[in-house]
C-alpha cells in the first residue's frame, strides 16, 4: 500500500481537497474517491493530520498506462479551498517494474 499523509503544522484550520500525485510530465493522478480516514473536502485542524492510501499495483498500472517505465519521480500534492498548493520538498521514486507482495 502507498500511504499519503497530510499534516497541518499551522495555527489555523484549512479545508483541503483530495490529494493527487504529480507526474514528471506535468500531468496528475487524482483520487476522486480515495480510500481515506476522512471524507474530502476535509477541514484539517491545526496540529492534526489525515491520510489516503491506494494499492501499489493500482498506482503502477496507472503509471504504465501513462507510458512510464522503470523509476518514476512522484510528488503528492494537496490544495486547500483558497487555492494554495501544498507539496513535499523532495519527490519519491517508484519502480513500476518492481513486484510487490
C-alpha positions as CSV (number, residue, x, y, z in Angstrom):
1,X,0.0,0.0,0.0
2,X,1.0,3.6,-0.6
3,X,0.0,6.0,2.2
4,X,-0.1,9.7,1.7
5,X,-0.2,11.7,5.0
6,X,-1.3,15.3,5.1
7,X,-0.4,17.2,8.2
8,X,-1.4,20.7,9.3
9,X,1.5,22.2,11.3
10,X,-0.1,25.7,11.1
11,X,-2.1,27.6,13.6
12,X,-5.5,27.6,11.8
13,X,-7.9,25.1,10.2
14,X,-7.7,24.6,6.5
15,X,-10.2,22.9,4.2
16,X,-8.4,20.6,1.8
17,X,-9.5,18.7,-1.3
18,X,-8.4,15.2,-2.1
19,X,-4.7,14.8,-2.7
20,X,-3.2,14.0,-6.1
21,X,0.1,12.7,-7.4
22,X,2.1,15.0,-9.8
23,X,3.8,13.1,-12.6
24,X,7.1,14.1,-14.3
25,X,5.3,15.2,-17.5
26,X,3.1,17.6,-15.5
27,X,0.0,15.5,-15.5
28,X,-1.6,14.3,-12.3
29,X,-3.2,11.2,-11.0
30,X,-6.3,12.2,-8.9
31,X,-8.1,10.1,-6.4
32,X,-11.8,11.1,-6.8
33,X,-12.9,8.8,-4.1
34,X,-9.8,7.8,-2.2
35,X,-9.5,5.2,0.5
36,X,-9.0,7.5,3.5
37,X,-9.6,8.0,7.1
38,X,-11.6,11.2,6.3
39,X,-14.0,12.5,3.6
40,X,-13.0,15.3,1.2
41,X,-13.3,18.2,1.2
42,X,-12.0,18.0,4.8
43,X,-11.4,20.6,7.5
44,X,-7.9,19.8,8.7
45,X,-7.5,21.4,12.1
46,X,-4.2,22.9,13.3
47,X,-1.8,20.2,14.6
48,X,-3.8,17.4,13.1
49,X,-3.3,15.1,10.1
50,X,-5.2,12.7,7.8
51,X,-4.2,10.2,5.1
52,X,-5.2,8.5,2.0
53,X,-4.0,5.2,0.6
54,X,-4.0,3.1,-2.5
55,X,-2.7,-0.3,-3.6
56,X,0.8,-0.1,-5.2
57,X,-0.3,-2.3,-8.1
58,X,-3.2,0.1,-8.9
59,X,-0.8,3.0,-9.0
60,X,1.8,1.1,-11.0
61,X,-0.9,0.2,-13.6
62,X,-1.9,3.8,-13.8
63,X,1.7,4.9,-14.4
64,X,2.2,2.2,-17.1
65,X,-0.9,3.4,-18.8
66,X,0.6,6.9,-18.9
67,X,3.7,5.3,-20.6
68,X,6.1,5.2,-17.7
69,X,8.7,2.5,-17.2
70,X,11.5,2.0,-14.6
71,X,11.9,4.5,-11.8
72,X,9.4,7.4,-11.8
73,X,9.7,10.5,-9.6
74,X,6.4,11.3,-8.0
75,X,5.1,14.1,-5.7
76,X,2.0,14.1,-3.7
77,X,0.1,17.4,-3.6
78,X,-3.0,18.8,-1.9
79,X,-4.8,22.0,-2.5
80,X,-6.8,24.0,0.1
81,X,-10.1,25.8,-0.7
82,X,-8.2,29.1,-1.1
83,X,-6.2,27.6,-4.0
84,X,-3.0,27.2,-2.0
85,X,-1.0,24.2,-3.1
86,X,1.0,22.1,-0.6
87,X,3.7,19.7,-1.7
88,X,6.7,17.9,-0.3
89,X,10.2,19.3,-0.8
90,X,11.5,16.1,-2.4
91,X,9.9,13.6,-4.9
92,X,9.9,9.9,-4.1
93,X,10.7,7.2,-6.6
94,X,8.5,4.2,-7.6
95,X,9.9,1.5,-9.8
96,X,6.9,0.4,-11.9
97,X,8.6,-2.8,-12.9
98,X,9.2,-4.0,-9.3
99,X,7.0,-6.7,-7.9
100,X,5.1,-6.0,-4.7
101,X,3.8,-8.7,-2.4
